[in-house]
């Protein structure tokens, strides 16, 4: 629509409005704006309620995820504690094995020394 045709349409509307009754003009100026505002507010309220429902659903989902993360964290904590116990047990076993190896080494050294002394006493 060009500017000239828009201007012509406005002029024709103004000419038609000049024949309107005063009640129609009052209705257009004073009744329709509040009605339109009411429907705009009603639409806004509906949108806010829909947003509140979405937020409630989002909060529920967030709480579920948080609870799951807490459970996983507790499980991970238990796993770490079990690994700590395992490391302590392995260290104790390693210490015991070291004592066994030392005792065997001493026994072998003593046995070797005894055999050498027996061989020397028989060879001399």
N, C-alpha and C positions, 0 to 999 in steps of 0.2 A: 504494500500500500504506500503510495507516494505522499509527500507532504501536502500537496494540493488536494488530493482526495480526502486526506485526513481532515484538513481544514473545512472542506465542503461538508463532511459528515458531522463535524462539530457544529457548524452553522445550522444544518438541518435539525440536529438534536435540540439546539437552543430555540429554533422556531417552533418545534413541536412542544417544547416545555412551556412556551408562552401561552399555550392553550390549556395547559394543565390547571387543575383546580389547586387552590392553596393547600388543601388537605394532603394531596399527593406530594407536594413539595415539602410540607412539614414531615410527612412520613419518611420521605427520602432523606431529609437532613437530620431528623432527630430520632427516628425509630430504628432505621436500618443499621446505623453505626453501632449502637449498643448490642443489637442482636448479633451482628457480625463479631463484635468483641466477645460476647458470651460464647459463641461457637469456637472462637480462637482459643479462649481460656479453657474450654472443655476439651479441645483437642490437645492442648498443652498438658492438662491434667492426665489425660489418657496416656500420653507419651511418657510422663513422669512415672506413672504406675507401671507401665511396661518396663521402664528402666529399673525401677525398684525390684521387680520380679527377676530381671536378668542379674542384678547385683546379688540378690538372695541366692540364686542358683550358683553364681560364681563363688560366693562365700562358702556354700556347701562343698563345692568341688575343691576349693582351696583348703578347707578344713580336712577333707578326706586325704588330699595329697600330703598335708602336714602330718597327719596321724601316720600315714604310711612311711614318711621319711623318719619320723621318730622311731617307729618299729624297726626300720632298717638300721638306724643309728644304734639302737639298743642291741640288735643282732651283731652289728660290726663291733661294738664294744665287747660283747661276749666272746666273739672270735679272737679279738686282740688279747683278752685275758687268758683264753685257752692257749694261745700261742706263747704268751709269757710263761705259763706253767710248763709248756712243752720245752721251752728253751732252758728253764731252770732244771727240769728233769734230765735233759740231754747233757747239761753241764755237770750234773752230779754223776751221771754215767761215765762221762769222759774222765772225771776225776778218779772214779773207782778203777776205770780201765788203766789210767796212768799208774795208779798204785800197783795194779797187777803186773804191768809191764816192768816197773821198777823192781818188784819182788822177784820176778822171773829172771831179770837181768842179773840181780845179785846172786840168785841161786845158781845161774849158769856160770857166773864168774867164780863163785866158790867151788863149784863142781870142777871147772876147768883147772883151778889152782890145785885142788886135791888130786886130780888125775895126773897133773904134771909132777907133783911132789911124789906120788907113788911111782911114776915112771922113772924119775931120777934116783929114787932109793933102790929100785931094782936094777937099774943100769949101772950104778956105781959099784 
